[in-house]
Amino acid sequence: MNDLVKVLIKHAIKYPMMEACDAVKLIYQNEFGGGHLIDDKHLSLNRLTKEYHEVAQSVDIPLLEDIGNGISRVNLVALDANGLTIEKLNDVFVASSNIIQGTKESFIRKLDVLERLTTEGIFAFDKLFLRTYLDGYLSIGCPPVSHSKKYKHAYQPAYRVIHRDLLLEIEE
């Protein structure tokens, strides 16, 4: 869990506008990756292509953002600067979705870490807000969540969640 603590602290500092749902999304991705199997590789590529064309490329953004557990977010705005094609990224994304297997029990334990860190005051939201959010979230079975409007507005996230080792295999 030390890996997760480091990731949560790093993200709390880097993304101070993070809300409870954004922290839960980060932990969800840390446990389950993208959180779903990709049934249609071509549909996935079409979505990725569309999103890629909606973002401005940058040399100032790192390609990978570690979210722990061997999993990274690949920033779409950094693809060109790093010579990564959307086709290769899609291949890694699809393969990752088929191999990353988390458990609900482990995910719940990770939410306990989030609560402890929230009590320590590292996030902009407080423990009462988080507890209220988590009560509702747990009651609906812990589905994947979206970033908050505040997070989307502040940081314009555009990424794919991948198993880092698979990307390294393709780059070699």
BELHU-V575577 format. One record per pair of residues at least 24 apart in sequence whose C-alpha atoms are under 10 Angstrom apart, sorted by the first residue. I is the first residue (numbers start at 1). J is the second residue. If there is no record, write none. Layout:
i = {I;I}
j = {J;J}
This chain:
i = {1;1;1;1;1;2;2;3;3;3;4;4;4;4;4;4;4;4;5;5;5;5;5;5;6;6;7;7;7;7;7;8;8;8;8;8;8;8;9;9;9;9;10;10;10;11;11;11;11;11;12;12;12;13;13;13;15;15;15;15;15;16;16;16;16;16;16;17;17;17;17;17;17;17;17;17;17;18;18;18;18;18;18;18;18;18;18;18;19;19;19;19;19;19;19;19;19;19;19;20;20;20;20;20;20;20;20;20;20;20;20;20;20;20;21;21;21;21;21;21;21;21;21;21;22;22;22;22;22;22;22;22;23;23;23;23;23;23;24;24;24;24;24;24;24;24;24;24;24;24;24;25;25;25;25;25;25;26;26;26;26;26;27;27;27;27;27;27;27;27;28;28;28;28;28;28;28;28;28;28;29;29;29;29;29;29;29;29;29;29;29;29;29;30;30;30;30;30;30;30;30;30;30;30;30;30;31;31;31;31;31;31;31;31;31;31;31;31;31;31;32;32;32;32;32;32;32;32;32;32;32;32;32;32;33;33;33;33;33;33;33;33;33;33;33;33;33;33;33;33;33;33;34;34;34;34;34;34;34;34;34;34;34;34;34;35;35;35;35;35;35;35;35;35;35;36;36;36;36;36;36;36;37;37;37;37;37;37;37;37;38;38;38;38;38;38;39;39;39;40;41;41;41;41;41;42;42;44;44;44;44;45;45;45;45;45;45;45;45;46;46;46;47;48;48;48;48;48;48;48;48;49;49;49;49;49;51;51;51;51;52;52;52;52;52;52;53;54;55;55;55;57;58;63;64;64;64;64;64;65;65;65;66;66;66;67;68;68;69;69;69;70;70;70;70;70;70;71;71;71;71;71;71;71;71;72;72;72;72;72;72;72;72;73;73;73;73;73;73;73;73;74;74;74;74;74;74;74;74;75;75;75;75;75;76;76;76;76;77;77;77;78;78;83;84;84;84;88;88;88;89;89;89;89;89;89;90;90;91;91;91;91;92;92;92;92;92;92;92;92;92;92;92;93;93;93;93;93;93;93;94;94;94;95;95;95;95;96;96;96;96;96;96;96;97;97;97;99;99;100;100;104;104;107;108;108}
j = {68;69;109;110;113;68;113;67;68;69;30;31;67;68;69;110;113;114;68;110;113;114;116;117;67;68;65;66;67;68;69;67;68;113;114;117;122;123;114;117;122;123;66;67;122;65;66;67;122;123;122;123;124;122;123;124;123;124;151;154;155;122;123;124;125;151;154;123;124;125;148;150;151;152;153;154;155;123;124;125;147;148;149;150;151;152;154;155;123;124;125;126;129;130;147;148;149;150;151;114;118;123;124;125;126;127;129;130;131;132;133;134;147;148;130;133;134;137;144;145;146;147;148;151;145;146;147;148;149;150;151;152;111;114;123;130;147;148;107;110;111;114;130;133;134;137;142;144;145;146;147;143;144;145;146;147;148;67;68;73;145;147;67;68;107;108;110;111;113;114;102;104;107;108;110;111;142;143;144;145;67;68;69;71;72;73;100;102;107;144;145;161;162;66;67;68;69;70;71;72;73;100;102;107;110;161;67;68;69;70;71;100;101;102;103;104;106;107;108;110;69;71;96;97;99;100;101;102;103;104;106;107;144;161;67;69;70;71;72;73;93;96;97;98;99;100;101;102;160;161;162;163;71;73;93;94;96;97;98;100;144;160;161;162;163;96;97;98;100;101;102;143;144;145;161;94;96;97;98;100;101;144;93;94;95;96;97;98;99;100;93;94;95;96;97;98;94;97;98;94;90;91;93;94;95;87;90;90;91;93;94;86;87;88;89;90;91;93;94;86;87;90;90;76;86;87;89;90;158;159;160;76;85;86;87;90;76;77;158;159;76;77;79;86;158;159;77;158;156;157;158;81;82;159;159;160;161;162;164;159;161;164;161;162;164;161;163;164;100;163;164;100;162;163;164;165;166;96;100;161;162;163;164;165;166;159;160;161;162;163;164;165;167;157;158;159;160;161;162;163;164;158;159;160;161;162;163;164;167;157;158;159;160;161;157;158;159;160;157;158;159;158;159;171;167;170;171;167;170;171;160;161;162;166;167;170;160;162;162;166;167;170;160;161;162;163;164;165;166;167;168;169;170;160;161;162;163;164;166;167;160;161;162;162;163;166;167;161;162;163;164;165;166;167;161;162;163;162;163;162;163;141;142;142;138;142}
